[in-house]
Amino acid sequence: MNDSERILILGAGVAGLSAARHLQQYGFQVTILEGRDRIGGRTWTDDSLGAPVDLGASWIHGVTGNPITDLARAYNVPTCLTDYDRVSLYDPQGVPLPYTEFLRLKEQRRAVVTAMNTLPVPSPADISLGEALRRVLAADPLPPAAQRALRYGLRILWEHEDAADLDDLSWRHSQDFDAFPGEDHILPGGYGQLVNALAAGLDIRLNQVVQQVLLQENGVAVTTDQGVFTADRAVCTLPLGVLQAGQVAFMPPLPADKQAAIRRLGMGLLDKIILAFPQQFWPPEPLQFGWLTGDDDAFDDFLNLAPFTHRPLLLAFTSGRFAQRLEEKPDAEIIGGVMAVLRRLFGNDIPAPHAWRITRWRSDPFAAGSYSYVPVGATPDDFDALAAPVAGRLFFAGEATHRRYYATVHGAYLTGKREAERIRQIRDKS
């Protein structure tokens, strides 16, 4: 048994930090190589707008039994319930709808989703969620106003949650995603609090852009743009989008089934536009504002950040192909589009934002997207294939390697712990 075995971790996101902390607790010598000039990966708390705002992951999804809930308690990081019923909806002309209409539309969406989930599609054939929706509406059409409301509801339910358009999401496997019970909580002070706590005491080398991973008979050699690092084993936590882009060379090449899984899985995109205003002009009670335009390319979903930040901040979500097109546009055009909607909802006299932040996760070379999803043609087995170790030397962690909790922070954390335990068992058996 060799307690001084050396492990390299590729990436200082939550998966990498989790793997490193657990491995260090097991007595390994651990070094994290991170290409960015910061830690956290796709968790990124920014305070340039006068309050901490998460540009990446924001929520603990399902607080009951969730390991991120346990971490927040252990590190005394406050969390706050998100009440998704605190919603204010507006019709295409910007007229607010009564709350009873919100409840009616919510029930209508539930009925349509049930019909979509029970479509008679012969197994193992698959269709997209978009195609499933078209089949349901063809059999039971809705009037235009109801379709607009449904479009918004499904965008919130699936497209923003899965970071992809309905036409890209697998119908057969859309229900395979698992979740912890309980409410969703947000971290008012940002995920950076947990990231910094996890990183304390770890050997983290920033600005180390990984270029090649070489498997050798007795170890691994990782080449970055700053030099070569050697160790007994390595844990790769690079995002799916980075693996898909082929930015890192693996020698020998990764097994064919792993390469196929990388190609089949989808890397989604959820971008945020956060605007800071001189004063709050929107109603204080709703947490969410929805514009029922029915347009696929519209800013129609807003989160009121004021209750969490005590600052007049609004957040607009964009996802899928619309978000991807926006990433190529200048800030001024994007902000202009958001403000046109806000003026329709709240009047032409509202102030202009004095500052903003716009995420472009697809354009980020260290992420190449937001998080993974299952497209038509893929199955959850692809997550397992991506997670499989190679030659007992190279291990894989990250949200895209968890078949039940992909696309979540807790999924990333659990995969880091999983691989640390796998490596510990290998060592203890030797």
C-alpha positions in Angstrom: 0.0 0.0 0.0 1.4 3.4 -1.1 0.0 6.3 0.9 2.1 8.8 -1.0 0.6 8.1 -4.4 0.3 11.3 -6.5 -2.8 12.3 -8.3 -3.4 15.0 -10.8 -6.8 16.6 -11.1 -7.7 18.4 -14.4 -10.0 21.2 -13.6 -10.8 23.2 -10.4 -14.6 23.1 -10.7 -16.8 21.5 -8.1 -16.1 18.0 -9.4 -12.3 18.6 -9.3 -12.4 20.2 -5.9 -14.5 17.4 -4.5 -12.2 14.7 -5.9 -9.2 16.5 -4.5 -10.6 17.0 -1.0 -11.6 13.4 -0.7 -8.4 12.1 -2.1 -6.4 14.3 0.2 -8.4 13.0 3.1 -7.5 9.5 2.0 -3.8 10.3 2.2 -3.0 11.0 -1.5 -0.7 13.8 -2.7 -3.0 15.9 -5.0 -2.4 18.7 -7.4 -5.1 20.5 -9.4 -4.3 21.9 -12.8 -6.7 24.7 -13.8 -6.6 26.5 -17.1 -8.5 29.6 -15.9 -7.1 32.4 -13.6 -9.8 31.5 -11.1 -11.3 28.4 -9.5 -14.9 27.2 -9.6 -15.4 26.3 -13.3 -19.0 26.8 -14.2 -19.8 28.1 -10.7 -18.7 31.7 -10.9 -19.8 34.4 -8.3 -19.2 37.9 -9.6 -19.6 41.1 -7.4 -18.9 43.8 -10.0 -22.6 44.9 -9.9 -22.4 45.8 -6.2 -23.6 42.4 -4.8 -22.6 38.8 -5.3 -24.3 37.3 -8.4 -23.8 33.8 -9.7 -23.0 33.9 -13.5 -23.1 30.1 -13.6 -24.8 27.7 -11.2 -27.2 29.4 -8.8 -29.4 26.9 -7.0 -29.3 23.9 -4.8 -31.9 21.8 -6.7 -33.8 19.8 -4.1 -32.4 20.5 -0.6 -33.5 17.3 1.1 -30.6 14.8 1.3 -28.6 16.9 -1.1 -24.8 16.9 -0.4 -24.6 20.6 -1.4 -27.1 21.3 1.4 -24.9 19.5 3.8 -21.8 21.5 2.6 -23.7 24.8 3.0 -24.6 23.8 6.6 -21.0 22.6 7.4 -19.5 25.9 6.1 -22.3 28.1 7.5 -23.3 29.4 4.0 -26.8 30.8 4.1 -29.4 29.6 1.6 -32.8 31.0 0.7 -36.0 29.3 -0.6 -37.1 30.1 -4.1 -40.8 30.2 -4.3 -41.7 29.5 -8.0 -45.3 30.5 -7.4 -44.2 34.1 -6.9 -44.7 34.8 -10.7 -46.1 37.7 -12.5 -47.2 37.0 -16.1 -47.8 39.6 -18.9 -49.7 39.2 -22.2 -48.0 40.1 -25.5 -49.1 43.7 -25.1 -47.5 43.9 -21.7 -50.8 43.8 -19.7 -50.4 41.9 -16.4 -52.5 38.8 -16.0 -54.5 37.9 -12.8 -52.9 35.3 -10.6 -55.9 33.0 -11.2 -54.8 33.0 -14.9 -51.3 31.9 -13.8 -52.8 29.0 -11.9 -55.1 28.0 -14.8 -52.1 28.1 -17.3 -50.0 26.0 -14.9 -52.7 23.4 -14.8 -53.0 23.5 -18.6 -49.3 23.0 -18.9 -49.5 20.0 -16.5 -52.1 18.4 -18.7 -50.1 18.9 -21.9 -46.9 17.5 -20.3 -48.9 14.4 -19.1 -50.1 13.9 -22.6 -46.6 14.3 -24.0 -45.2 11.8 -21.5 -47.8 9.1 -22.3 -47.5 9.3 -26.1 -47.7 5.8 -27.7 -44.2 5.7 -29.2 -42.9 2.2 -29.8 -39.8 1.3 -27.8 -36.9 1.8 -28.4 -37.7 4.5 -30.9 -37.2 8.1 -29.8 -38.5 11.5 -30.8 -37.7 15.0 -29.6 -39.8 16.7 -27.0 -40.7 19.2 -29.8 -42.1 16.5 -31.9 -44.0 15.1 -28.9 -45.5 18.5 -28.4 -46.6 18.8 -32.0 -48.3 15.4 -31.9 -50.2 16.3 -28.7 -51.4 19.7 -30.1 -52.4 18.1 -33.4 -54.7 15.8 -31.6 -56.0 18.5 -29.2 -55.4 22.0 -30.6 -55.2 25.0 -28.3 -56.2 28.6 -29.2 -53.3 31.0 -30.0 -53.3 32.7 -26.5 -53.1 29.3 -24.8 -50.3 28.2 -27.1 -48.3 31.3 -26.3 -48.7 30.6 -22.6 -47.8 27.0 -23.1 -44.7 27.9 -25.1 -43.5 30.1 -22.2 -44.3 27.4 -19.6 -42.4 24.6 -21.5 -39.5 26.9 -22.0 -39.2 27.4 -18.2 -39.9 23.7 -17.5 -37.5 22.1 -20.0 -35.5 24.5 -22.2 -34.1 26.6 -19.4 -33.7 23.6 -17.1 -32.0 21.4 -19.8 -30.3 24.3 -21.6 -31.5 23.2 -25.0 -34.5 23.6 -27.4 -37.4 21.1 -27.3 -36.4 19.9 -30.7 -33.0 18.9 -29.4 -34.2 17.1 -26.2 -34.9 13.3 -26.1 -38.5 12.5 -25.4 -37.8 9.0 -24.2 -35.1 10.0 -21.8 -36.5 13.4 -20.6 -37.9 11.6 -17.5 -34.7 9.7 -16.6 -33.2 12.7 -14.8 -33.5 12.2 -11.1 -33.8 14.9 -8.4 -33.5 15.2 -4.7 -36.8 16.0 -2.9 -37.6 19.3 -1.3 -37.5 22.9 -2.5 -34.9 24.7 -4.5 -32.7 27.1 -2.6 -30.5 29.9 -3.9 -27.3 31.0 -2.2 -27.7 34.8 -1.7 -23.9 35.2 -1.1 -23.1 33.1 -4.2 -21.7 29.6 -4.9 -18.2 31.1 -4.5 -18.5 30.7 -0.8 -18.8 26.9 -1.1 -16.1 26.8 -3.8 -13.6 28.7 -1.7 -14.4 26.5 1.3 -13.8 23.4 -0.7 -10.6 24.7 -2.2 -9.0 25.7 1.2 -5.8 23.8 1.8 -5.6 22.3 -1.7 -2.6 22.6 -4.1 -4.2 24.4 -7.1 -2.1 25.6 -10.0 -4.0 28.3 -12.0 -3.3 29.3 -15.7 -2.4 25.7 -16.6 -4.1 25.0 -19.9 -4.1 21.2 -20.4 -3.0 20.2 -23.9 -2.2 16.5 -23.7 -2.8 13.6 -21.3 -0.3 10.7 -21.9 -1.0 7.3 -20.3 2.2 5.5 -19.4 2.8 2.0 -18.0 3.3 3.3 -14.5 1.5 6.6 -14.5 0.4 9.6 -16.4 2.0 12.7 -17.9 -0.1 15.8 -18.4 1.3 18.6 -20.6 0.0 22.1 -20.1 1.1 25.3 -21.8 3.4 25.9 -18.8 5.1 22.5 -18.6 4.7 18.8 -17.9 3.3 17.2 -14.7 3.6 13.5 -13.8 1.7 11.4 -11.4 0.5 7.9 -10.7 -3.1 8.7 -11.8 -5.2 11.5 -13.1 -8.8 12.6 -12.8 -10.2 14.4 -15.8 -13.1 16.8 -14.9 -13.0 18.8 -18.1 -16.5 19.7 -19.2 -18.2 17.7 -21.9 -18.0 20.7 -24.3 -14.3 20.9 -23.9 -14.0 17.1 -24.7 -16.2 17.5 -27.7 -14.1 20.4 -29.0 -11.0 18.1 -29.0 -8.9 20.7 -27.2 -7.0 18.1 -25.2 -5.1 15.2 -26.9 -5.3 11.8 -25.2 -2.5 9.4 -25.9 -3.4 6.7 -26.6 -6.8 7.9 -27.9 -9.7 7.3 -25.6 -11.6 4.1 -26.0 -14.1 4.0 -28.9 -17.2 3.7 -26.7 -16.1 6.8 -24.7 -15.5 8.8 -27.8 -18.9 7.8 -29.1 -20.6 8.9 -25.9 -18.8 12.2 -26.1 -20.2 12.7 -29.6 -23.7 11.6 -28.8 -24.4 13.6 -25.6 -25.4 17.2 -25.9 -23.8 20.2 -24.3 -26.5 22.7 -23.6 -26.4 26.5 -23.2 -28.0 28.7 -20.6 -26.8 32.3 -20.6 -27.7 35.1 -18.2 -28.0 38.8 -18.7 -27.9 40.7 -15.4 -28.8 44.4 -15.4 -28.1 46.9 -12.6 -30.5 49.8 -12.4 -30.3 53.1 -10.4 -33.6 52.2 -8.7 -36.2 49.4 -8.7 -39.1 50.0 -11.0 -40.7 46.5 -11.1 -43.1 45.1 -8.4 -41.2 43.9 -5.4 -43.3 40.8 -4.6 -42.8 38.5 -7.7 -39.5 36.6 -8.0 -40.2 35.9 -11.7 -41.6 37.8 -14.6 -42.9 36.1 -17.7 -43.8 37.7 -21.0 -46.2 35.4 -23.0 -45.1 36.4 -26.4 -44.9 32.9 -27.9 -41.8 34.0 -29.9 -38.9 31.5 -29.8 -36.4 34.4 -30.0 -37.6 36.6 -27.2 -36.4 37.7 -23.8 -39.4 36.4 -21.9 -38.1 35.1 -18.6 -36.8 37.4 -15.9 -35.7 36.8 -12.3 -36.0 39.5 -9.7 -32.6 39.4 -7.8 -33.5 42.3 -5.5 -34.8 40.0 -2.7 -31.5 38.1 -2.6 -29.0 40.9 -3.3 -30.8 44.0 -1.8 -29.8 45.7 -5.0 -32.0 46.7 -8.0 -30.9 43.9 -10.2 -32.8 41.9 -12.9 -31.7 38.8 -14.6 -32.9 37.6 -18.1 -32.4 34.0 -19.0 -31.7 32.8 -22.6 -31.1 29.2 -23.7 -30.5 26.9 -26.6 -30.2 28.2 -30.1 -31.4 31.7 -29.2 -28.7 32.0 -26.6 -26.1 30.7 -29.1 -27.1 33.4 -31.7 -27.0 36.1 -29.0 -23.4 35.2 -28.1 -22.3 36.6 -31.4 -24.0 39.9 -30.9 -22.4 43.0 -29.1 -23.5 43.9 -25.6 -25.4 47.0 -26.8 -27.7 45.0 -29.1 -28.4 42.5 -26.4 -29.2 45.1 -23.8 -31.3 47.0 -26.2 -33.4 43.9 -26.9 -33.9 43.3 -23.2 -34.8 46.9 -22.5 -37.4 46.9 -25.3 -39.2 44.1 -23.5 -38.9 45.7 -20.0 -40.3 49.0 -21.4 -43.3 47.0 -22.8 -43.9 45.5 -19.4 -43.1 48.4 -17.1 -43.5 51.6 -19.3 -41.2 53.8 -21.4 -40.1 55.9 -18.5 -38.1 53.2 -16.7 -34.4 54.0 -16.3 -31.6 52.5 -18.4 -29.2 50.1 -16.7 -26.0 51.7 -15.6 -24.1 48.3 -15.6 -24.6 44.7 -16.7 -23.0 41.3 -17.1 -23.6 39.0 -20.0 -22.5 35.4 -19.9 -21.3 33.6 -23.0 -20.7 30.1 -21.8 -20.6 28.6 -25.3 -17.8 31.0 -26.3 -15.8 30.2 -23.1 -13.0 27.8 -24.2 -12.9 26.3 -20.7 -16.6 25.4 -20.7 -17.9 25.4 -24.3 -21.4 25.4 -23.0 -23.3 25.3 -19.7 -24.1 21.7 -18.9 -25.0 18.3 -20.5 -28.3 17.0 -21.7 -29.7 13.9 -23.5 -30.5 14.6 -27.1 -32.3 12.2 -29.5 -29.9 9.4 -30.3 -28.3 9.3 -26.9 -29.2 7.5 -23.7 -28.2 7.7 -20.0 -25.8 4.8 -20.7 -23.6 7.4 -22.4 -23.1 9.1 -19.1 -21.8 5.8 -17.7 -19.5 5.3 -20.7 -18.0 8.8 -20.2 -17.5 8.0 -16.5 -15.6 4.7 -17.1 -11.9 4.8 -16.1 -9.2 4.0 -18.6 -6.4 1.5 -17.8 -6.7 2.1 -14.0 -4.8 5.3 -14.5 -7.2 7.9 -16.0 -10.5 8.6 -14.3 -13.4 10.9 -15.2 -15.7 13.1 -13.1 -18.0 16.0 -13.7 -21.7 16.5 -14.1 -21.7 14.8 -17.5 -20.5 11.6 -15.9 -23.5 11.1 -13.6 -26.5 9.4 -15.2 -29.0 10.5 -12.5 -27.8 13.9 -11.5 -26.2 15.3 -14.7 -26.4 19.1 -15.2 -26.2 19.8 -11.5 -23.7 21.0 -9.0 -24.5 18.1 -6.7 -24.0 15.7 -9.6 -20.5 17.2 -10.1 -19.7 17.0 -6.4 -20.8 13.4 -6.2 -18.8 12.3 -9.2 -15.6 13.8 -7.6 -16.3 11.8 -4.5 -17.1 8.7 -6.5 -13.7 8.8 -8.4 -11.8 9.5 -5.2 -13.4 6.4 -3.6 -12.6 4.4 -6.7 -8.9 5.3 -6.6 -8.8 4.6 -2.9 -10.1 1.1 -3.4 -7.5 0.5 -6.1 -4.8 1.6 -3.8 -6.0 -0.4 -0.8 -6.2 -3.6 -2.9 -2.7 -3.3 -4.2 
